[in-house]
Amino acid sequence: MNIIAFIFLFIFMYLSTRGAIVGIVNPFAFVDPVVPVVFLVIWPLINAIPSLAMTIRRLHDTGRSVAYYLFALIPVAGMVIMIYFLTSPTKSLQESRYGCRRQV
C-alpha cells in the first residue's frame, strides 16, 4: 500500500511541477508544487508508528525480542536479515515468550 501511495504522490508531484518547469499548459497548474512534496514528507511520518508496531508484533510472533529490530540499521545485510526474521514461521503460544500465557 505504501508503494502505491508513493507512486501516486510522485506522479502527482511530476504533473504539478511539469507545467512550471516546461512552460506548457498543465491541468494541475492550480496546485502549488509544494503540496505534493509536503505529502511525500508527511506520509512516512504518519506510517512510522504503525509500521514499527507491526514489525515488533511480527518479531514477537516469531519468538524474537525487539532488540532484533536493530539489525535493520545494517545497510544491505540488515534488510536481508529482517526479511528472514519477518518471514519465519510463527511459533505457538507455548513456544513464544510474548504470547498469551492463559491455559485454554
DRENDO-1510 file (C-alpha; in Angstrom, 1 decimal, always signed):
<recs>
REC; n; res; u; v; w
REC; 1; MET; +0.0; +0.0; +0.0 .
REC; 2; ASN; +2.9; +2.4; +0.8 .
REC; 3; ILE; +4.4; +1.7; -2.6 .
REC; 4; ILE; +1.2; +2.5; -4.4 .
REC; 5; ALA; +0.8; +5.7; -2.3 .
REC; 6; PHE; +4.4; +6.8; -3.1 .
REC; 7; ILE; +3.9; +6.1; -6.8 .
REC; 8; PHE; +0.7; +8.2; -6.8 .
REC; 9; LEU; +2.4; +11.0; -4.9 .
REC; 10; PHE; +5.4; +11.0; -7.3 .
REC; 11; ILE; +3.1; +11.1; -10.3 .
REC; 12; PHE; +1.2; +14.0; -8.7 .
REC; 13; MET; +4.4; +15.8; -7.9 .
REC; 14; TYR; +5.6; +15.4; -11.5 .
REC; 15; LEU; +2.3; +16.6; -13.0 .
REC; 16; SER; +2.1; +19.6; -10.7 .
REC; 17; THR; +5.6; +20.8; -11.4 .
REC; 18; ARG; +5.9; +19.9; -15.1 .
REC; 19; GLY; +3.9; +23.0; -16.3 .
REC; 20; ALA; +6.0; +25.3; -14.2 .
REC; 21; ILE; +9.3; +23.9; -15.5 .
REC; 22; VAL; +8.5; +23.4; -19.2 .
REC; 23; GLY; +6.0; +26.3; -19.5 .
REC; 24; ILE; +3.2; +24.2; -21.1 .
REC; 25; VAL; -0.4; +24.2; -20.2 .
REC; 26; ASN; -0.9; +21.9; -17.2 .
REC; 27; PRO; -4.2; +20.7; -15.8 .
REC; 28; PHE; -2.6; +20.6; -12.4 .
REC; 29; ALA; -1.3; +24.2; -12.6 .
REC; 30; PHE; -3.7; +25.3; -9.9 .
REC; 31; VAL; -1.8; +23.1; -7.4 .
REC; 32; ASP; +1.2; +24.6; -5.7 .
REC; 33; PRO; +4.2; +22.4; -6.4 .
REC; 34; VAL; +5.0; +22.4; -2.7 .
REC; 35; VAL; +1.8; +20.4; -1.9 .
REC; 36; PRO; +3.0; +17.0; -3.2 .
REC; 37; VAL; +6.4; +17.5; -1.6 .
REC; 38; VAL; +4.7; +18.1; +1.8 .
REC; 39; PHE; +2.7; +14.9; +1.3 .
REC; 40; LEU; +5.9; +13.0; +0.5 .
REC; 41; VAL; +7.3; +14.2; +3.8 .
REC; 42; ILE; +4.2; +13.6; +5.9 .
REC; 43; TRP; +3.3; +10.2; +4.6 .
REC; 44; PRO; +6.3; +8.3; +6.1 .
REC; 45; LEU; +5.8; +10.2; +9.4 .
REC; 46; ILE; +2.2; +9.1; +9.5 .
REC; 47; ASN; +3.1; +5.4; +8.8 .
REC; 48; ALA; +6.2; +5.2; +11.0 .
REC; 49; ILE; +4.4; +4.2; +14.2 .
REC; 50; PRO; +2.0; +1.6; +12.7 .
REC; 51; SER; +4.9; +0.1; +10.7 .
REC; 52; LEU; +7.1; -0.1; +13.7 .
REC; 53; ALA; +4.2; -1.7; +15.7 .
REC; 54; MET; +3.5; -4.3; +13.0 .
REC; 55; THR; +7.2; -5.2; +12.7 .
REC; 56; ILE; +7.6; -5.6; +16.5 .
REC; 57; ARG; +4.4; -7.7; +16.6 .
REC; 58; ARG; +5.7; -9.9; +13.9 .
REC; 59; LEU; +9.1; -10.3; +15.6 .
REC; 60; HIS; +7.2; -11.3; +18.8 .
REC; 61; ASP; +5.2; -13.8; +16.8 .
REC; 62; THR; +8.4; -15.5; +15.7 .
REC; 63; GLY; +9.7; -15.6; +19.2 .
REC; 64; ARG; +12.3; -12.8; +18.9 .
REC; 65; SER; +12.7; -9.7; +21.0 .
REC; 66; VAL; +12.5; -6.0; +19.9 .
REC; 67; ALA; +16.4; -5.9; +20.0 .
REC; 68; TYR; +16.4; -7.9; +16.7 .
REC; 69; TYR; +14.9; -4.8; +15.1 .
REC; 70; LEU; +18.4; -3.2; +15.4 .
REC; 71; PHE; +19.5; -5.5; +12.5 .
REC; 72; ALA; +17.5; -3.1; +10.3 .
REC; 73; LEU; +20.2; -0.5; +10.8 .
REC; 74; ILE; +22.8; -2.5; +8.9 .
REC; 75; PRO; +22.6; -1.1; +5.3 .
REC; 76; VAL; +22.1; -4.0; +3.0 .
REC; 77; ALA; +22.6; -7.2; +5.0 .
REC; 78; GLY; +20.2; -5.8; +7.7 .
REC; 79; MET; +17.3; -5.8; +5.2 .
REC; 80; VAL; +18.0; -9.4; +4.2 .
REC; 81; ILE; +18.2; -10.4; +7.8 .
REC; 82; MET; +14.9; -8.6; +8.7 .
REC; 83; ILE; +13.2; -10.3; +5.7 .
REC; 84; TYR; +14.3; -13.6; +7.0 .
REC; 85; PHE; +13.1; -12.8; +10.5 .
REC; 86; LEU; +9.8; -11.5; +9.4 .
REC; 87; THR; +9.0; -14.4; +7.1 .
REC; 88; SER; +10.0; -17.1; +9.7 .
REC; 89; PRO; +7.2; -19.4; +10.8 .
REC; 90; THR; +5.1; -18.3; +13.7 .
REC; 91; LYS; +5.8; -20.0; +16.9 .
REC; 92; SER; +2.9; -21.4; +19.0 .
REC; 93; LEU; +1.9; -19.5; +22.1 .
REC; 94; GLN; +3.6; -22.1; +24.3 .
REC; 95; GLU; +6.9; -21.7; +22.4 .
REC; 96; SER; +6.9; -17.9; +22.3 .
REC; 97; ARG; +7.8; -15.8; +25.3 .
REC; 98; TYR; +5.5; -13.0; +24.1 .
REC; 99; GLY; +2.2; -14.8; +23.6 .
REC; 100; CYS; -0.8; -15.2; +25.8 .
REC; 101; ARG; +0.0; -17.3; +28.8 .
REC; 102; ARG; -3.6; -18.4; +29.7 .
REC; 103; GLN; -4.3; -22.1; +29.7 .
REC; 104; VAL; -7.2; -23.0; +27.5 .
</recs>
